[in-house]
Amino acid sequence: MANYNIKLVQGATDEVTKEKPKQSKVRTTLTTELTVKDIERMKARAGLRGKYTREQVINAYLKTMLNEY
C-alpha cells in the first residue's frame, strides 16, 4: 500500500478548519426540593436499578428525558 503526502493550499475550499464544538458542556448547580417518591420515579423513568446517589439519578433522568424528546 502506498502512502501519499498531500499538502493543501491555504484557503482552499477543502481545507479543514477547527471550529468550536456546537454543544459544549456547561456546569450548573440546581437547588430544588424533591420528595423521595419523586426521586424513585425519576430513577424508574431513567431505567436505573440498584443503589445510586441522588445526583446520579437526576443526571440520568435528565439525559433520558432530553434524548426522548
C-alpha positions in Angstrom: 0.0 0.0 0.0 1.4 3.4 -1.0 1.5 6.4 1.3 0.9 9.8 -0.3 1.8 13.1 1.3 -0.6 15.7 0.2 -0.2 19.4 1.1 -3.4 21.5 0.8 -3.2 25.1 -0.3 -4.1 27.6 2.4 -7.6 28.9 1.8 -8.7 26.0 -0.4 -12.3 25.0 -0.2 -11.4 21.5 1.2 -9.1 22.8 3.9 -10.0 21.6 7.3 -10.6 24.3 9.9 -11.0 23.9 13.6 -14.3 25.3 14.9 -15.7 25.4 18.4 -17.9 22.4 19.3 -21.5 23.2 18.9 -22.6 21.6 22.1 -20.1 22.4 24.8 -20.8 21.3 28.3 -21.8 23.8 30.9 -21.6 23.1 34.6 -24.7 24.2 36.5 -25.9 24.0 40.1 -29.6 23.4 40.7 -31.3 23.9 44.0 -34.6 22.1 44.2 -36.7 20.2 46.7 -37.7 16.7 45.6 -39.5 14.1 47.6 -38.2 10.6 48.0 -41.2 9.5 45.8 -40.1 11.9 43.1 -36.5 10.6 43.2 -37.8 7.0 42.9 -40.0 7.9 39.9 -37.1 9.6 38.2 -34.9 6.5 38.9 -37.5 4.3 37.3 -38.0 6.5 34.3 -34.2 6.6 33.7 -34.1 2.8 33.8 -31.8 2.6 36.8 -31.7 -0.4 39.1 -29.7 -0.7 42.3 -28.2 1.9 44.5 -27.4 5.3 43.1 -26.8 8.8 44.6 -29.4 11.5 44.2 -27.1 13.4 41.8 -26.6 10.3 39.6 -30.4 9.7 39.5 -31.1 13.3 38.5 -28.4 13.3 35.8 -29.5 10.0 34.3 -33.2 11.2 34.4 -32.3 14.5 32.6 -30.2 12.7 29.9 -33.0 10.2 29.4 -35.7 12.8 29.0 -33.6 15.0 26.7 -32.9 12.1 24.4 -36.5 11.0 24.5 -38.0 14.3 23.1 
